[in-house]
Amino acid sequence: MLDIRQIRENPELVQTKLDLRGVGAYDIQPILALDGRQRALESTRSQLQARSNEIGKLVGEKMRAKIDPNSPEIQALKEEGNTVKAQLAELEPAERELKAQIHTLILQLPNLPSDTTPIGKSEDDNVELRKWGEEYLPTNPQILPHWEIGEKLGILNFESSAKLAQSRFVTLVGAGAALERALISFMLDRQIAAGYTEVSPPILVNSASMTATGQLPKFAEDGFKCADDDLWLIPTAEVPVTNLYREQILNSEQLPIHHCAYTPCFRREAGSAGRDTRGLIRLHQFNKIELVKFVHPDTSEQEHEALLNNAEAILQALKLPYRVLALCTGDLGFSAAKCYDIEVWLPSAGKYREISSCSNFLDFQARRGDIRFKETGKKGTQFIHTLNGSGLAVGRTMAAILENYQQPDGSIAIPDVLQSYLGRSVL
């Protein structure tokens, strides 16, 4: 959430940065107009409140001076006092309503891009920073798409899943279910060893939680909401884990806080009609290991780089080729000020596909969720900085293994680091 003071005091800068996300997509003028009206009302209310206090003091002084309470002098003051109170009674709800309107509009504004975020209009303008693992690119010339080899091996069942639910769901069978479980355990073990504390949060959250991390109000159509409750199936563990500290004031000594969490995730994928309709890439339900950080503002840039390295380490251990992109302003997520995408190589498609987004939100989510910290020996509080990234998306990692480790005879070699988890070396 943007700071109204920043919008008020630096409107040109704020509008310029918002325009980097798409010219004309966001307009702060309605907010500035409402803010001007609210501040004018606030000024009038302050003046009236001061006059009300002054009248009360004058009446008290005259009463102590033994002036007749029914004297014209006192009666005139009381009448003026009643008029002022009536005016205040009208102004206060009007001011509250203006503040509520301003809050609603600000909630619809995305974060401002970082000064180090590349400027661009779309994903075509994202900047490739590096590639890793080109020596591990498969040489098998007849690699089947992961959904085909998975169905051939009897470990992926899409047809029955569509009967149970609808399209874009999958049932994992036998070694497929075991491979997913092995990946989850491996990823958690690695991130815990890297210093993250594991949590297992609820996978249903309320609207306040979704609003704090930026899913609401903008992305309501992408979520699955329980019709009879104010509860949503989580789109990512980022939502419940971040909200563990909502409306709290932490001590600076507690920072940084690093959490990892395995959860199922649920998304309608409302804006992706016709895209990736087959396979494990874009499902309505999928599993993911999420990394979430709560850090001091002075260290958030370094923490972002470390977060990216933690996600990359999983792919390096699995020996899966990937590349890292810095997302441009036009492709940046709603809540992010800066974001790196990791894309894993999928040989059947002949291209890299996203497997992790590592974002620095600065104080954007902390303002929405009122997550602050206090430094020892200093007055006041500051908003914390939050970061998150996938470490990794499990289904997409499985897809990458089924393709990159596919053998000419149709079997799947198991990455060395997974063999002890799975108890086998080949599928």
Secondary structure, DSSP 8 states (H G I E B T S, - for coil): ---HHHHHH-HHHHHHHHHTT-TTS---HHHHHHHHHHHHHHHHHHHHHHHHHHHHHHHHHHHHTT--TTSHHHHHHHHHHHHHHHHHHHHHHHHHHHHHHHHHHHHTS-----TTS---SSGGG-EEEEEE-GGG----TT---HHHHHHHHT-EESHHHHHHS-SS--EE-THHHHHHHHHHHHHHHHHHHTT-EE----SEE-HHHHHHHT-TTTTGGGSEE-TTSS-EE-SSTHHHHHHTTTTEEEEGGG--EEEEEEEEEE---TT-TTSS-SSSSS-SEEEEEEEEEEE-GGGHHHHHHHHHHHHHHHHHHHT--EEEEE--GGG--TT-SEEEEEEEEETTTTEEEEEEEEEE-TTHHHHHHTEEEE-TT-SS-EE-EEEEEEEEEHHHHHHHHHHHTB-TTS-BB--HHHHHHHT-SB-
